[in-house]
Structure formats: C-alpha cells, structure tokens
Amino acid sequence: MRAVICRAWGDVEGLTLEDVEAPEPGPGQLLIDVKATGINYADAIMVAGKYQTRPEFPFSPGLETAGVVAQCGSGVTRFSPGDRVMAILKYGGLAEQAIADEVETFAIPRRMPFDEAGAFPVVYISSHVAIRWEGRLEAGETLLVLGAAGGVGLTAVEIGRAMGARVIAAASTAEKLGVAREHGADAVVNYATEKLTDRVMELTDGQGADVCFDPVGGELFDAALSSLGWGGRMLLVGFVGGVPQIPANRLLVKNRSALGSSLRYYRWHQPDKLRRSVDELVGWYDAGTLRPLVTHRLPLEESVAAIRLLMDRKAFGKVVVVPGAGGA
C-alpha cells in the first residue's frame, strides 16, 4: 500500500509518499481501507516531535479516518468486514490502509458520505466532550467560540446551538464570521477590528459569557478570560496561537474556572461519556442539525499541501485527504 511516511522529527515538508507493507490488526483492532482522512493541526505537531505522543519511526501521521473494514483482529465484536466506519487513530491515517482500535471506531451514519465521515471524529467529538462534560453548558447560557470558522471551532458553534445556547462566534475576518453565521452563530465578533472583551460585554448586556471554547490560546486568551461572567468556564482545547499563562487571581475574583479537555484520554478514563457523546452527535447529524464543512479534498500525494493549508490558516472547516483521488 501507499502511505505518507515520517522518518525524522521536523517540518512536514520532510514527509515522503512510499510503498510500504500493509499493517495487520492486533487483538481488538480493525484494518480499514481508507476512503478519507481528516487533517488536523496535531498532525504537524506530531511530525515535529512536539505532540503528547511520539510514535516510533517510521510512522504515518493522521489522527482520524473513514473507510471500509477490511479485516478484524481477534476479539472484535461490533464490526465485520465491509462495514462503513470512522475512527479516531493513534496515528497512521495518511495511508491507503489504517489500523484503528475498536473502542474508538464508530459506524458511519447512513446518509454521511466518506469525506464528511473522515472529517468528523476528532473535531466533533473533541468539541462535544469539552462543551458537554467539562464546560457543562446549559440551554439558555452564552457560549463564546474563538477561531469559530476553523475545523474545531465551527463544530463548537454547531454543538452550542444544538444544546440550546446562545452562540457568539469570534474570528479574524468578515468571511470567517460569515461562515460561522451560516452554521448557527447568533452574534459575531471580529477580533482583528474589535476589542473582544468590550464586544462580548456589549452583546451580553454586561453579564459576560458563561463558557468560552478556546482552541487558539496565545494573545486572545487574556481578553477571552475577561469576557467571562461570574462562574464562567474557560475551555482550553488547543494552542494554535501559543500557550497562555493563567492568572489564578482572576479566576478567583469571579468564581471562574479554566478547564483543559483532551479527547485522547476519554477512551481510558471515561469511555461511557465518549460513547454518549458519539450517540448524541450522530443523532444531531441524522436530524440535520450538524452540517460538516469540508472545504478541500486532496489526493494522498498532496498530503503535505493539505497540512500546510491548516498551518497557514488558509482553510475554513475541514481539509481531507482522499487516497483514491489521484495517483496510481
């Protein structure tokens, strides 16, 4: 099979497309014929050797995928060869075949095409577990979403709306804010031209947001924290703009909380909540409430360009790599 291979830590330009031996599924694992793999910022971080896990060389990046089950390892009970599935991966999605653990593999809804399925697991489930289980968002509350037109931010907008919250979308251009509005945002803030804190306070009659979903970090964090009202919850899900320092005294003043949320650990610590998140998301998708936005579909041989689209912030929604779209 063909796979995008990393042989040394560094820039994504060091990745190569190679012919390699197909992997074999172990106990509790599935071998998936890949139809579409979603690209995430974490792919570049992993290739640089700065991710929370560091695979042994050589490996293929790619943290989520969708396709058809080709083979089941021993002990697999929920799936059979031929089933349409989407999965969260340790790595390995940028290949024609990938290994997934059964516990993090899910049936694709009947109406969902492969490109949407390949873009679904990481962003939607990450946003849901953060907002539902960590942020404890309630109907009628206000959710502020930073980076609201990005792959994960846009899902937070949709999920907040599905949960009955008022959603304020924040992004850096009018075009991005337009995308967020199309996906359910009730109000918007352009933090390139407006002061985030002032605008959020204006939109909430001085009360502040109840929950802030932050996949950006960096310079925006301070203003976002100031945008929270009494009892506000700050959800830290990524640091595209850099890792901020949290002033503990400002948490104390308004009884605020700063909460980290990482999808990867739910499989070990709260698998029941992971399953409940997926069930609720699939129900919303079937009802037409969630509308995954896939803006770019590139062949396997253009995987580096696909990752670069995210790194250079040139894509809205999700970028997917489709192995069958080009090459031999």
C-alpha positions as CSV (number, residue, x, y, z in Angstrom):
1,M,0.0,0.0,0.0
2,R,1.0,3.7,-0.3
3,A,1.5,5.7,2.8
4,V,2.8,9.2,3.8
5,I,5.9,8.4,6.0
6,C,7.7,10.4,8.7
7,R,11.3,9.2,9.3
8,A,12.6,12.1,11.4
9,W,11.2,14.9,13.5
10,G,10.9,18.2,11.6
11,D,8.8,20.1,9.2
12,V,6.0,18.5,7.2
13,E,8.0,19.0,4.0
14,G,10.2,16.1,5.2
15,L,7.3,13.7,4.7
16,T,7.5,11.2,1.8
17,L,5.0,9.1,0.0
18,E,6.2,5.5,-0.1
19,D,5.1,1.9,-0.8
20,V,5.1,0.0,2.5
21,E,3.8,-3.2,3.8
22,A,0.1,-3.2,4.9
23,P,-0.4,-3.4,8.7
24,E,-2.0,-6.3,10.4
25,P,-4.8,-5.7,13.0
26,G,-4.0,-7.0,16.5
27,P,-6.5,-8.0,19.2
28,G,-9.3,-5.5,19.4
29,Q,-8.2,-3.7,16.3
30,L,-9.6,-3.2,12.8
31,L,-7.8,-2.8,9.4
32,I,-9.6,-0.1,7.5
33,D,-9.4,0.6,3.7
34,V,-9.2,4.3,3.9
35,K,-11.6,6.5,1.9
36,A,-10.9,9.9,3.6
37,T,-8.7,11.1,6.3
38,G,-9.2,14.4,8.1
39,I,-6.2,16.8,8.6
40,N,-5.6,18.4,12.0
41,Y,-3.1,20.8,13.4
42,A,-1.9,18.0,15.6
43,D,-0.5,16.2,12.5
44,A,2.1,18.9,12.1
45,I,2.8,18.9,15.8
46,M,3.3,15.2,15.8
47,V,5.7,15.3,12.8
48,A,7.7,18.0,14.7
49,G,8.0,15.7,17.7
50,K,6.1,18.0,19.9
51,Y,2.9,16.1,20.3
52,Q,1.8,14.4,23.5
53,T,2.7,11.0,22.0
54,R,5.8,10.3,19.9
55,P,5.4,7.3,17.6
56,E,8.4,5.2,16.7
57,F,9.9,5.8,13.3
58,P,8.8,5.2,10.6
59,F,5.1,6.2,11.0
60,S,2.3,7.9,9.1
61,P,0.5,10.9,10.6
62,G,-3.2,11.2,10.5
63,L,-5.4,11.1,13.7
64,E,-8.8,10.3,12.2
65,T,-10.1,8.4,9.2
66,A,-13.1,6.9,7.5
67,G,-13.4,3.9,5.2
68,V,-14.5,0.3,5.0
69,V,-13.5,-2.5,7.4
70,A,-11.1,-4.8,5.5
71,Q,-10.1,-7.2,8.4
72,C,-10.9,-7.6,12.1
73,G,-8.5,-8.7,14.8
74,S,-9.3,-11.2,17.4
75,G,-11.9,-10.1,20.0
76,V,-13.7,-7.6,17.7
77,T,-17.4,-7.9,18.2
78,R,-19.0,-4.7,16.9
79,F,-17.9,-4.7,13.3
80,S,-17.4,-7.0,10.4
81,P,-15.5,-6.7,7.0
82,G,-17.4,-4.5,4.7
83,D,-18.8,-2.1,7.4
84,R,-18.6,1.6,6.8
85,V,-16.7,3.1,9.8
86,M,-15.0,6.3,11.1
87,A,-12.3,6.2,13.7
88,I,-10.0,8.1,16.0
89,L,-6.5,6.9,15.4
90,K,-3.2,6.9,17.4
91,Y,-1.6,7.8,14.0
92,G,-1.5,6.3,10.6
93,G,-4.4,7.8,8.7
94,L,-2.4,9.2,5.8
95,A,-2.3,5.9,4.1
96,E,-4.4,3.6,1.9
97,Q,-5.0,1.3,4.9
98,A,-5.0,2.2,8.6
99,I,-5.3,0.4,12.0
100,A,-7.9,1.5,14.5
101,D,-8.9,0.3,17.9
102,E,-12.5,-1.0,18.1
103,V,-13.2,1.2,21.2
104,E,-12.6,4.4,19.1
105,T,-14.3,3.2,15.9
106,F,-17.9,4.1,15.1
107,A,-20.4,3.3,12.5
108,I,-20.9,6.0,9.8
109,P,-24.5,7.3,9.7
110,R,-26.3,6.0,6.6
111,R,-26.5,9.4,4.9
112,M,-23.0,10.6,5.7
113,P,-20.5,10.5,2.8
114,F,-16.9,9.3,3.4
115,D,-15.4,12.8,3.1
116,E,-17.6,14.1,5.9
117,A,-17.0,11.0,8.0
118,G,-13.2,11.3,7.6
119,A,-13.5,14.9,8.9
120,F,-16.0,14.1,11.8
121,P,-14.4,12.1,14.7
122,V,-11.7,14.4,16.0
123,V,-13.3,17.8,15.7
124,Y,-16.9,17.0,16.6
125,I,-16.1,14.6,19.4
126,S,-13.4,16.9,20.8
127,S,-15.8,19.8,20.9
128,H,-18.7,17.8,22.3
129,V,-16.8,16.2,25.3
130,A,-15.3,19.7,26.1
131,I,-18.6,21.5,26.0
132,R,-20.9,18.8,27.4
133,W,-18.7,17.2,30.1
134,E,-16.1,19.8,31.0
135,G,-17.9,23.1,30.3
136,R,-21.3,21.8,31.4
137,L,-23.1,24.1,29.0
138,E,-26.8,24.5,29.7
139,A,-29.6,25.7,27.5
140,G,-30.0,29.4,27.6
141,E,-26.4,30.1,28.5
142,T,-24.0,32.0,26.3
143,L,-21.1,30.2,24.6
144,L,-18.2,32.2,23.2
145,V,-16.3,30.4,20.5
146,L,-12.8,31.6,19.4
147,G,-11.4,30.6,16.0
148,A,-15.0,30.0,15.1
149,A,-14.5,29.2,11.4
150,G,-11.8,26.7,11.9
151,G,-12.2,22.9,11.8
152,V,-12.9,22.5,15.6
153,G,-14.3,26.0,16.2
154,L,-17.1,25.6,13.7
155,T,-18.2,22.3,15.3
156,A,-18.4,24.1,18.6
157,V,-20.7,26.7,17.1
158,E,-23.0,23.9,15.8
159,I,-22.9,22.0,19.1
160,G,-23.6,25.0,21.2
161,R,-26.6,25.8,19.1
162,A,-27.8,22.2,19.3
163,M,-27.6,22.4,23.1
164,G,-29.8,25.4,23.2
165,A,-27.1,28.0,24.0
166,R,-26.7,31.5,22.5
167,V,-23.5,31.3,20.5
168,I,-21.2,34.2,20.0
169,A,-18.6,33.4,17.2
170,A,-15.3,35.2,17.2
171,A,-12.9,35.2,14.3
172,S,-10.4,37.4,12.4
173,T,-12.2,38.2,9.1
174,A,-15.7,39.0,7.9
175,E,-15.6,36.0,5.6
176,K,-14.9,33.6,8.5
177,L,-17.6,35.2,10.6
178,G,-20.0,34.7,7.7
179,V,-19.2,31.0,7.7
180,A,-19.9,30.9,11.4
181,R,-23.2,32.6,11.0
182,E,-24.2,30.1,8.3
183,H,-23.6,27.3,10.8
184,G,-25.7,28.8,13.6
185,A,-23.9,31.6,15.4
186,D,-26.3,34.2,16.9
187,A,-23.8,37.0,17.1
188,V,-20.2,37.6,15.9
189,V,-17.1,39.4,16.9
190,N,-14.2,40.3,14.6
191,Y,-11.2,40.3,17.0
192,A,-9.0,41.8,14.3
193,T,-11.0,45.1,14.3
194,E,-13.0,45.0,17.6
195,K,-12.0,44.6,21.2
196,L,-13.1,41.1,22.1
197,T,-14.0,41.8,25.7
198,D,-15.9,45.0,25.1
199,R,-17.9,43.5,22.3
200,V,-18.8,40.4,24.3
201,M,-19.9,42.5,27.2
202,E,-22.0,44.6,24.8
203,L,-23.6,41.5,23.4
204,T,-24.4,40.1,26.8
205,D,-25.7,43.3,28.5
206,G,-22.6,43.4,30.7
207,Q,-23.0,39.9,32.0
208,G,-20.2,38.2,30.1
209,A,-20.2,34.7,28.5
210,D,-20.9,31.6,30.6
211,V,-18.5,29.4,28.6
212,C,-15.6,30.2,26.3
213,F,-14.4,27.5,23.9
214,D,-10.8,28.3,23.1
215,P,-8.8,26.3,20.5
216,V,-6.5,29.4,19.9
217,G,-4.8,30.5,23.1
218,G,-2.0,33.0,22.6
219,E,-2.8,36.7,22.8
220,L,-6.6,36.1,22.7
221,F,-6.7,34.2,26.0
222,D,-6.5,37.2,28.2
223,A,-9.3,39.1,26.5
224,A,-11.4,35.9,26.4
225,L,-10.9,35.3,30.1
226,S,-12.1,38.9,30.8
227,S,-15.1,38.2,28.6
228,L,-16.4,35.6,31.1
229,G,-19.1,36.5,33.6
230,W,-19.5,35.2,37.2
231,G,-19.0,31.4,37.3
232,G,-17.7,31.4,33.7
233,R,-15.9,28.3,32.4
234,M,-12.8,28.6,30.1
235,L,-12.4,25.5,27.9
236,L,-8.8,25.1,26.7
237,V,-8.7,22.7,23.8
238,G,-5.7,23.9,21.7
239,F,-2.9,26.4,21.5
240,V,-2.6,27.3,17.8
241,G,-1.6,30.9,18.9
242,G,0.7,29.8,21.7
243,V,0.3,28.6,25.3
244,P,-1.0,31.3,27.6
245,Q,-0.2,31.8,31.3
246,I,-3.3,31.7,33.5
247,P,-3.5,34.4,36.2
248,A,-5.0,32.5,39.1
249,N,-6.2,35.6,40.9
250,R,-8.6,36.4,38.0
251,L,-10.2,33.0,38.3
252,L,-10.9,33.7,42.0
253,V,-12.4,37.1,41.5
254,K,-15.5,35.9,39.6
255,N,-15.5,32.3,40.6
256,R,-14.3,31.3,37.1
257,S,-12.8,28.0,36.1
258,A,-10.1,27.1,33.5
259,L,-10.6,23.6,32.2
260,G,-8.5,21.5,29.9
261,S,-10.1,19.0,27.6
262,S,-8.2,16.4,25.5
263,L,-10.2,13.8,23.6
264,R,-7.4,11.2,23.6
265,Y,-7.8,10.4,27.3
266,Y,-11.6,9.8,27.3
267,R,-11.1,6.3,25.9
268,W,-9.2,5.3,29.1
269,H,-10.8,7.4,31.8
270,Q,-14.5,7.9,30.7
271,P,-15.3,5.6,27.8
272,D,-19.0,5.8,28.7
273,K,-19.1,9.5,28.1
274,L,-17.2,9.1,24.9
275,R,-19.9,6.7,23.6
276,R,-22.7,9.0,24.8
277,S,-21.0,11.9,23.0
278,V,-20.9,10.0,19.8
279,D,-24.5,8.9,20.1
280,E,-25.7,12.4,20.6
281,L,-23.6,13.7,17.7
282,V,-24.9,11.1,15.3
283,G,-28.5,11.8,16.4
284,W,-28.0,15.5,15.6
285,Y,-26.4,14.7,12.3
286,D,-29.3,12.4,11.3
287,A,-31.7,15.3,12.3
288,G,-29.8,17.7,10.0
289,T,-28.6,19.8,12.9
290,L,-24.9,19.2,12.2
291,R,-23.5,20.1,8.8
292,P,-19.8,19.2,8.5
293,L,-18.0,21.7,6.3
294,V,-15.3,20.1,4.1
295,T,-13.6,22.8,2.0
296,H,-10.7,20.9,0.5
297,R,-10.3,17.3,-0.8
298,L,-6.7,16.5,-1.8
299,P,-5.1,13.2,-3.0
300,L,-2.7,11.3,-0.9
301,E,0.3,12.6,-2.8
302,E,-0.7,16.2,-1.8
303,S,-0.8,15.4,2.0
304,V,1.9,18.0,2.8
305,A,-0.1,20.7,1.0
306,A,-3.2,19.6,2.9
307,I,-1.4,20.0,6.3
308,R,0.0,23.4,5.1
309,L,-3.5,24.7,4.4
310,L,-4.2,24.4,8.1
311,M,-0.8,25.6,9.3
312,D,-1.1,28.7,7.2
313,R,-4.7,29.3,8.2
314,K,-5.9,29.2,4.6
315,A,-8.8,26.8,5.1
316,F,-12.3,27.1,6.7
317,G,-13.9,24.0,8.1
318,K,-12.0,20.8,7.4
319,V,-9.4,19.6,4.9
320,V,-9.5,15.9,4.0
321,V,-7.1,13.6,2.1
322,V,-8.7,11.1,-0.2
323,P,-6.3,8.3,-1.2
324,G,-8.3,7.3,-4.3
325,A,-8.5,10.8,-5.7
326,G,-5.2,10.6,-7.5
327,G,-2.0,8.7,-8.2
328,A,-1.7,5.0,-9.2
